[in-house]
Amino acid sequence: MDWTQLLSGKRFGMEAYHERKHERTDFQRDYDRLIFSSPFRRLQNKTQVFPLPGSIFVHNRLTHSLEVSCVGRSLGNNVAKGLARKYPDGSINFPEIGSIVSAACLAHDMGNPPFGHSGERAISAYFSEGNGRKLEESVRTEGGRWEDFIHFEGNANAMRLLTHQFVGRREGGFALTYSTLASIVKYPYASVHSGQKGKFGFFQSEEESYLRIARELGIGQDPETPGKFLRHPLVYLVEAADDICYQIMDIEDACKLHILTTEEALRLLLGFFEGERLAHIRAIMRRVDDTNEQIAYLRSCIIGLLVDECSRVFLENEERILDGTYSTPLIRAIRDQAQQAYARCSATAYRKIYKAKEVLDIELAGHHIFSHLIDSLTEAVMNQEHAYSKLLLRRIPEQYDTHAPTTYGKIQCVLDYISGMTDVYALDLYRKITGMSLPAV
């Protein structure tokens, strides 16, 4: 792959449109376009890990995405400076890498459904284990890709949200630049290649869109796996920004919620440092008594450390990333001290945080709510002549194509609607269609 081709300001769906020049670059406009969008705004009421809302404010999808974007910008700027030193002729637009990565980071979770990752699992379970199984034969007979539903993926759904022309909307969806869109696709292959992890980057309906982007940017196919593509290099920076943020912030949130003790949290976070650096950090921490302030200071130090480490790993492996022989997440290649501390945080999060009662309660509730909503709405779009179906279909906004000609398209219509909901909206709709809640009169 070649940087000259990889950094393209061409807009998806607006390839033939030449607009006047702006003071902002195309990639800065991507960032602004996402910030001001309704789907991004709705992230404020989508669960990250812990239940929302609560008396103690913890991260939601919106605050997480904003923080990931800040870290991504720092990673992009670091890498841009390093690449500019390596290729000093100035012919490649390296300074824009920070803007591209920060915009991609903003969008990386926009396709996630309500109730955190449990929402993804609930959708997948409905089609692999629940009532949705009866639709498999119809989907496959019509040429649809059933794996898109039994491995439902927020990453693939983000690609759809950003590029699909919904009813009444403009061609190209958000009309983002090709480079920003490619930087979001963490798993550049279809669901038939998802394997045991069930991860993939685009639905059947967006496959041609991704192929257009890959051709334009010169993204090659994986020589070892036909049908899979190489990652756009900036995907590694978006992934690293996400890895840095969620792991450290989950420890901080768990401490605020008393899932971890202050001593446990401090021990985990201090473990990233050693020698003179550790002594200096301890000296700074002794200047304040407020625990939240101490943890906030530690968090900033760790983020700075991990940003520098991941930037170093990227620059050291840049040629291998471009030729497709490098595939390790940057966070897994950092130096031993930081890597071991990160691994301890991961193990603690898995053991104490992600299995905490509060988190499991969200998963249980989300699973039940999703199953009922998908069941009711799918039944309605598949049997539109029924009296109850006619009532329920009026709740689906016009932008979603309830009259799609295929079973695959009708299921996608339901999933487009549900995945775009906030936690509160999904719960409210569930209560209303089950009769648990009635409008005030």
Secondary structure, DSSP 8 states (H G I E B T S, - for coil): --HHHHS---BTT-TT------SS-HHHHHHHHHHTSHHHHGGGGSBSSS-SS-SS---BHHHHHHHHHHHHHHHHHHHHHHHHHHSTT--S-GGGHHHHHHHHHHHTTTT--SSTHHHHHHHHHHHHTSGGGGGHHHHHHTT--THHHHT--HHHHHHHHHH---TTS-TTTT--BHHHHHTT-SS-S-GGG-TTTT--S--GGGHHHHHHHHHHHT--B-TTSTT-B---TTHHHHHHHHHHHHHHHHHHHHHHTTSS-HHHHHHHHHTT--HHHHHHHHHHHTT---HHHHHHHHHHHHHHHHHHHHHHHHHHTHHHHHHT---S-GGGGS-HHHHHHHHHHHHHIIIIITTSHHHHHHHHHHHHHHHHHHHHHHHHHH-TTSHHHHHHHTTS-TTS-TT-SSHHHHHHHHHHHHHT--HHHHHHHHHHHTTS-----
